[in-house]
Amino acid sequence: MGILIQIARIAVAIAAGFIAGWLLFFVVGLRFLPPGLLVPGCMVAAWFLLPRLFPVFKPHPKTENAGPITLHANGHSFEATHHTKNVAINAVTRQVWFRDTKGKEWILSPGDIRSWNHEWTDRSNAHGMVAHNDNRLVITTNDLNHPTHKIKMGGHFKHDLAKEWHARLTAMLKS
């Protein structure tokens, strides 16, 4: 349903911007602005104003952790009570499902996990602002063949998500 609303929002923004741009040009008399700038400007303005004027056009946030989900790894099913893109937990069995940076999916029991950590790379821009990029969770295990697993959480905007999942793992595995 969300994609249809966004398509309608695009269509309404184009139509409203086209009509408003030409009305401003011919009726109001803003002839000092070329229609090639006025019409697209009105389209952009309509795009941003539509959700404020009509709540049906407001985008709905993604619902992470929206109920249980079944995941699979190595032929085993995993019922997740909390989940995001690359990591999930079952609060009842205290198992952890994750997809490592190589794309392999794992299911680990609490006894298999030795430690977990949130790592990131700090990068500063030309203005000295520091961004926490390349967020990942690192899990060390008792498995001699695969002692370390890295889980990609995302870039700068996913730093809080990675912190949340580190805290969630700590809350589940330390109890």
N, C-alpha and C positions, 0 to 999 in steps of 0.2 A: 504494500500500500504506500510506503514511503516514497518509492521511486515515481509512482504516478503523481503524487502531490508535487514532487520536485519538477517533473515534466510540465505539469500545469503551471507551476510558478514561473518557469522559463517562458512558456507561451504567453502568459498574462503580462510578464515584465516586458517582453518584446512588443506586444500589442500596445500596452499602456505607454511605453517609452516612445514608440513611433507616433502615436496620436498626440501625446503631450509635447514632443519635440516639434512637430509641425504646427501645433496650435501656438506654441511659444514663438515660433518663427514668423508665422503669417498673421495671427490675431493680436498677440501681445506686441509684436514689432521688435523682437530681438534679432533684427537682421544683421547686426554687427557680428553675430556668432554664426559661423557657417553651419548648415544643417548636418554636415558630416561630423561635427562635434556635438551639436545640440541633441540630436536624436540618440546617439549611443550614450551620451551622458544621462539623458532621461531614462533610458533602459536600465542603466546601472542604478540610478536612484530608485526606480520602481522595484528592482530586484531586492534592494535593502529595505525599502519601506513596506513591501507586501507582508512579511512576517509580523511587523509591528502593528499594521492595520487589521490584518486578518489572521487570527491565531491558527487557522487550519494550515497555513503555510510554514509554521514554525517547524524546523527540523527536530526530530526527537533524538535524544542522545542514545548511543549504543548501550544496550543493557548487558553489561558484563555481570557474570554471576547470576544470570536470570534463571534460576532453577537448575535442577539436575540435568546432566548431559552424559551420554555414554561415549567413551573414547576407547580406542583400541591400540594395543602395542604388542607385537610378537605373538599375535593370535589370541591374546587375552583381552577380555572386556574390562573396562574401568568405569565405574559409576562416580562421576565427579559431583561433589556438592558445591564446590567453588571452582571457577575456571576463568582463564583468560586465554589469549592466543596460544602461548607456548608452554603453559604450566597449569596444572589442575591438582586439586587435592580431594580426598574423600575424608571428611571429618569423622566419620564413623569408624572406618577401618584404619585411618591415619596413614593411608598410602599416598604416594605422590606420583603423578603422571607428568612427564615433560617431554618436549621435543628439543634435542640439543642443537647446537649450531650446525651440525653436519646433517640434520634432518632426520636422525634416528629417534624413534619414540621409545621411552622407557617407563616402566612401572617399578617403583621401589617401595619397600616396606620401611618403617622407621628404624628397624635394626640394621638395615643396609646402609643408612646414611650416617656418616661420621660428623660432617660439618657442612655449613652452607654460608654463603657470603654474597653481598651485593657489591659489585665492582662497576666502575665507570671510568671514562677518560675525560679529564678536564681540558677544555679548549677555550681560549679567549679570543675575542674578535678584535677588530682594530680600535674599538672604544674601551677595551679593557674588561668587557663583560665576560664572565666565565660561564660556560655552559657545560652541563654534565652529559656528555655524549656517550654512545656505545654502552648503554646500560645492559648489564647481564647478571644473572644469578649463577654462582659457581657452587656446585655440589660435589663434595668428596665422599667416596663410598668405600666399602670394604672389599670391593671387587678388584683383584689384582690386575685383571686385563683391562678394566675401564675404571681407574681410580678417580678421575676427574671428569665432570660434565659441565659444560657451559650452556646456559640457556639465554638466548637473545631476548631482551625485553624491549629494545627500541632506542631511539635517539633521545634528544634533549627533553622532549615533551613527555617521555615515558619514565623519567626519573622517579616521580612520585609513585607511579605504578610499581616500579621495581622495589622501592622502599616498602610499599604496602605488602607486596608478596614476600619479601624478606621477613617482615614482621608476622605475617600469616604463618609462614613455615616455622618461625621461632615459637609462636603461640601453640601450634599443633604438636611440634616435635619435642618441645621441652616439658609438656604436661605429662 
